[in-house]
């Protein structure tokens, strides 16, 4: 959602403000809880540190859940862990100083942080003298944050189910119906990293999302209104959570847990107790030995 805004603080000279540009997700329903999370987690409830972090860059979007591994979309973007995805909108990277009695016409919202009071004043860019509201920074989860966490948990559950289904299909197509000796040999080749066997594993992924419409794999979990309310960073987080859970369930990281992924099935087959998607080996992955193929 391309709602532009400015974030910053009032200067020591109260007639001017120092701000940085944020390109995406600038509506108060997103920015205020996002600032809460950056303040309470990344900045350890230090509003001065929050201002310094925000004024360090121009931003594509803000998000406390951004990590060094967050995927960027556009040239010039780079993740700043715990704060957001910075972007080279301003080549000289200077802080924008604006007069309080002026008007700003290139953004929809302006947010000014008072470090002494730990508040965020929300302004209409046409009128920077009187705030529309004053928000007190808080570390309490908002209803929106709780709803987002539920979506994330549901995505992980759905991804695990999808990965398990792929594992079952792989087991049926690759191991079931073979002679026990052949199944054990095939399973052992996979366990020892045979590339030819590894290439037979399915690759769990999502159908591409379209705008504010979630991928079909998540349509039953989150409707368009809830999906459109998520920030770009949180949508990416939900999709990545689904993929990670699907890969984990597909391969199976611990043969003695409830997962029955491909490695679990292959281990059972290599021990002569498979094939079959419901087979489970007797020992944990940390205790794997070297069975005879």
C-alpha positions as CSV (number, residue, x, y, z in Angstrom):
1,X,0.0,0.0,0.0
2,X,1.8,3.1,-1.2
3,X,0.8,5.6,1.5
4,X,3.7,8.1,1.8
5,X,4.6,9.7,5.1
6,X,7.3,11.5,6.9
7,X,8.7,10.5,10.3
8,X,10.9,12.5,12.6
9,X,11.0,15.0,15.4
10,X,10.8,18.7,16.2
11,X,14.2,20.4,16.2
12,X,15.7,22.2,19.1
13,X,14.5,25.2,17.2
14,X,10.8,24.6,17.5
15,X,10.1,26.4,14.2
16,X,11.5,23.5,12.2
17,X,11.2,19.7,12.1
18,X,13.7,17.0,11.0
19,X,12.1,14.2,9.1
20,X,12.7,11.2,6.8
21,X,10.6,9.9,4.0
22,X,8.8,6.6,4.2
23,X,7.4,5.3,0.9
24,X,5.0,2.5,1.8
25,X,2.5,1.7,4.5
26,X,2.3,5.2,6.0
27,X,-1.3,5.1,7.4
28,X,-1.6,5.7,11.1
29,X,-3.2,2.2,11.6
30,X,0.1,0.7,10.5
31,X,2.8,3.3,11.4
32,X,1.8,3.8,15.1
33,X,1.8,0.1,16.1
34,X,5.0,-0.3,14.0
35,X,6.7,2.6,15.9
36,X,5.5,0.9,19.1
37,X,7.3,-2.3,18.2
38,X,10.5,-0.6,17.0
39,X,10.6,1.5,20.2
40,X,9.8,-1.4,22.6
41,X,12.0,-4.0,21.0
42,X,14.8,-2.6,18.8
43,X,15.2,0.6,20.8
44,X,14.5,-0.9,24.3
45,X,11.9,1.7,25.2
46,X,14.3,4.6,24.4
47,X,12.5,7.2,22.3
48,X,15.7,9.1,21.6
49,X,17.2,6.0,20.1
50,X,14.0,5.6,18.1
51,X,14.4,9.1,16.6
52,X,18.1,8.4,15.8
53,X,17.2,5.1,14.0
54,X,14.5,6.7,11.9
55,X,16.6,9.7,10.9
56,X,19.5,7.5,9.8
57,X,17.9,6.7,6.4
58,X,15.2,7.3,3.9
59,X,12.8,4.3,4.1
60,X,10.9,2.1,1.7
61,X,9.0,0.8,4.7
62,X,9.3,0.4,8.5
63,X,9.1,-2.9,10.3
64,X,10.5,-4.2,13.6
65,X,10.4,-7.7,12.1
66,X,12.9,-6.8,9.3
67,X,16.1,-8.9,9.6
68,X,19.4,-8.9,7.7
69,X,18.0,-11.7,5.5
70,X,14.8,-9.8,4.6
71,X,14.4,-10.0,0.8
72,X,14.4,-6.5,-0.9
73,X,12.2,-5.8,-3.9
74,X,13.8,-2.7,-5.6
75,X,17.3,-1.6,-6.5
76,X,18.8,0.6,-3.8
77,X,16.9,-1.0,-1.0
78,X,18.7,-2.6,2.0
79,X,17.4,-4.1,5.2
80,X,18.1,-2.4,8.5
81,X,17.4,-5.1,11.2
82,X,14.7,-4.2,13.6
83,X,13.8,-0.9,11.9
84,X,12.8,-1.4,8.3
85,X,14.0,-1.5,4.7
86,X,16.0,1.7,3.8
87,X,16.1,3.0,0.3
88,X,18.1,5.5,-1.7
89,X,15.2,7.9,-2.4
90,X,17.5,10.8,-1.4
91,X,20.9,10.4,-3.0
92,X,22.8,12.6,-0.5
93,X,21.1,11.0,2.5
94,X,20.6,14.3,4.3
95,X,17.8,14.8,6.9
96,X,15.0,16.9,5.5
97,X,14.4,20.0,7.6
98,X,11.0,21.7,7.2
99,X,9.4,24.8,8.7
100,X,6.5,24.0,11.1
101,X,4.4,26.8,9.5
102,X,4.8,25.4,6.0
103,X,2.8,22.7,4.2
104,X,4.0,19.4,2.7
105,X,2.4,18.2,-0.5
106,X,4.2,15.0,-1.4
107,X,3.0,12.8,1.6
108,X,-0.3,11.9,3.2
109,X,0.8,11.9,6.9
110,X,3.5,13.4,9.1
111,X,4.6,11.8,12.4
112,X,6.7,13.7,14.9
113,X,8.2,12.0,18.0
114,X,8.8,13.7,21.3
115,X,11.6,11.8,22.9
116,X,11.0,13.4,26.3
117,X,7.4,12.4,26.5
118,X,7.7,9.2,24.4
119,X,4.8,10.3,22.2
120,X,4.1,10.4,18.5
121,X,2.1,13.4,17.2
122,X,0.1,12.7,14.0
123,X,-0.3,15.6,11.6
124,X,-2.0,16.5,8.4
125,X,0.8,17.6,6.1
126,X,-1.2,20.7,5.2
127,X,-1.2,21.9,8.9
128,X,1.9,21.1,11.0
129,X,1.1,23.4,13.9
130,X,-1.8,21.3,15.5
131,X,-1.7,17.5,15.6
132,X,-4.7,15.4,14.7
133,X,-3.9,13.1,17.7
134,X,-1.0,12.3,20.1
135,X,-0.1,8.7,20.5
136,X,1.8,7.4,23.5
137,X,4.4,4.8,22.6
138,X,3.5,1.5,24.2
139,X,4.8,-2.0,24.4
140,X,1.4,-3.6,24.9
141,X,0.3,-5.7,21.9
142,X,-2.5,-4.0,20.0
143,X,-5.5,-5.9,18.7
144,X,-4.1,-5.6,15.2
145,X,-0.8,-7.1,16.3
146,X,-2.5,-10.0,18.0
147,X,-4.6,-10.7,14.9
148,X,-1.4,-10.6,12.8
149,X,0.3,-13.1,15.1
150,X,-2.7,-15.4,14.7
151,X,-2.3,-15.2,10.9
152,X,1.4,-16.0,11.2
153,X,0.6,-19.0,13.3
154,X,-2.1,-20.2,10.9
155,X,0.3,-19.8,8.0
156,X,2.9,-22.1,9.8
157,X,0.2,-24.7,10.4
158,X,-1.0,-24.6,6.8
159,X,2.6,-24.8,5.5
160,X,3.4,-27.8,7.7
161,X,0.2,-29.6,6.4
162,X,1.2,-28.8,2.8
163,X,4.7,-30.1,3.3
164,X,3.4,-33.3,4.9
165,X,1.1,-33.9,2.0
166,X,4.1,-33.5,-0.4
167,X,6.1,-35.9,1.7
168,X,3.4,-38.5,1.6
169,X,3.1,-38.1,-2.1
170,X,6.9,-38.5,-2.5
171,X,6.9,-41.6,-0.4
172,X,4.1,-43.2,-2.3
173,X,5.6,-42.3,-5.7
174,X,9.2,-43.1,-4.9
175,X,9.3,-45.9,-2.3
176,X,5.9,-47.6,-2.1
177,X,5.5,-50.7,-4.2
178,X,9.2,-51.4,-4.6
179,X,10.9,-54.5,-3.3
180,X,12.2,-54.0,0.2
181,X,15.8,-54.1,-0.8
182,X,15.3,-51.6,-3.6
183,X,13.3,-49.3,-1.3
184,X,16.1,-49.4,1.3
185,X,18.8,-48.7,-1.3
186,X,16.8,-45.7,-2.7
187,X,16.2,-44.4,0.9
188,X,19.8,-44.7,1.8
189,X,20.9,-42.8,-1.3
190,X,18.7,-39.9,-0.2
191,X,19.9,-40.0,3.3
192,X,23.5,-39.8,2.2
193,X,22.8,-36.8,-0.1
194,X,22.6,-38.4,-3.5
195,X,21.8,-35.5,-5.8
196,X,19.8,-37.6,-8.2
197,X,17.5,-38.7,-5.5
198,X,17.4,-35.2,-3.9
199,X,16.2,-33.8,-7.2
200,X,13.1,-36.0,-7.0
201,X,11.9,-34.2,-3.8
202,X,9.0,-31.8,-4.5
203,X,9.6,-28.1,-3.8
204,X,6.9,-26.5,-1.7
205,X,6.0,-23.0,-2.7
206,X,3.1,-20.6,-2.9
207,X,1.2,-19.3,-5.9
208,X,2.1,-15.7,-6.3
209,X,-0.1,-13.2,-4.5
210,X,-1.9,-10.6,-6.6
211,X,-2.1,-7.1,-5.0
212,X,-4.2,-7.2,-1.9
213,X,-5.4,-10.8,-2.7
214,X,-3.6,-13.5,-0.6
215,X,-2.2,-16.6,-2.4
216,X,-4.8,-19.3,-2.9
217,X,-3.0,-21.5,-0.4
218,X,-3.8,-18.9,2.3
219,X,-7.2,-17.8,1.1
220,X,-9.0,-20.0,3.6
221,X,-7.0,-18.6,6.5
222,X,-7.0,-14.8,5.7
223,X,-9.4,-12.9,3.6
224,X,-8.7,-9.9,1.4
225,X,-9.5,-7.3,4.1
226,X,-7.2,-8.8,6.6
227,X,-4.4,-9.4,4.0
228,X,-4.7,-5.9,2.7
229,X,-4.3,-4.6,6.3
230,X,-0.9,-6.3,6.6
231,X,2.2,-4.3,5.9
232,X,4.5,-5.4,3.0
233,X,7.1,-6.6,5.6
234,X,4.5,-8.7,7.5
235,X,3.1,-10.2,4.3
236,X,6.6,-11.4,3.4
237,X,7.0,-12.7,6.9
238,X,3.7,-14.7,6.6
239,X,4.8,-16.2,3.2
240,X,8.2,-17.0,4.5
241,X,6.7,-18.7,7.6
242,X,4.5,-20.9,5.3
243,X,7.5,-21.9,3.1
244,X,9.8,-22.7,6.1
245,X,7.1,-24.8,7.8
246,X,6.4,-26.6,4.5
247,X,10.1,-27.4,3.9
248,X,10.5,-28.6,7.5
249,X,7.5,-30.9,7.3
250,X,8.5,-32.2,3.9
251,X,12.0,-33.2,4.8
252,X,11.4,-33.9,8.5
253,X,14.2,-32.7,10.9
254,X,13.7,-35.2,13.7
255,X,12.6,-38.8,12.9
256,X,11.3,-39.4,16.4
257,X,8.9,-36.4,16.5
258,X,5.4,-36.3,15.0
259,X,6.7,-35.3,11.6
260,X,6.7,-37.9,8.9
261,X,8.6,-36.1,6.2
262,X,10.7,-37.7,3.5
263,X,13.8,-38.1,5.6
264,X,11.8,-39.8,8.3
265,X,10.3,-42.2,5.7
266,X,13.6,-42.8,4.1
267,X,15.2,-43.6,7.4
268,X,12.5,-46.1,8.2
269,X,12.9,-47.7,4.8
270,X,16.7,-47.8,5.2
271,X,16.1,-49.7,8.5
272,X,13.8,-52.1,6.8
273,X,10.6,-50.8,8.5
274,X,9.1,-49.1,5.5
275,X,8.2,-48.0,3.0
276,X,5.1,-46.0,3.8
277,X,4.2,-42.4,4.7
278,X,3.3,-43.5,8.2
279,X,6.5,-45.3,9.0
280,X,8.7,-43.9,11.8
281,X,12.2,-44.7,12.7
282,X,13.2,-45.6,16.2
283,X,16.0,-43.0,16.8
284,X,16.4,-39.3,16.7
285,X,18.4,-37.6,13.9
286,X,21.2,-36.8,16.4
287,X,21.7,-40.5,16.9
288,X,21.6,-41.7,13.3
289,X,24.0,-44.4,12.6
290,X,25.0,-46.0,9.4
291,X,22.6,-48.9,8.5
292,X,23.4,-51.3,5.8
293,X,21.7,-50.2,2.6
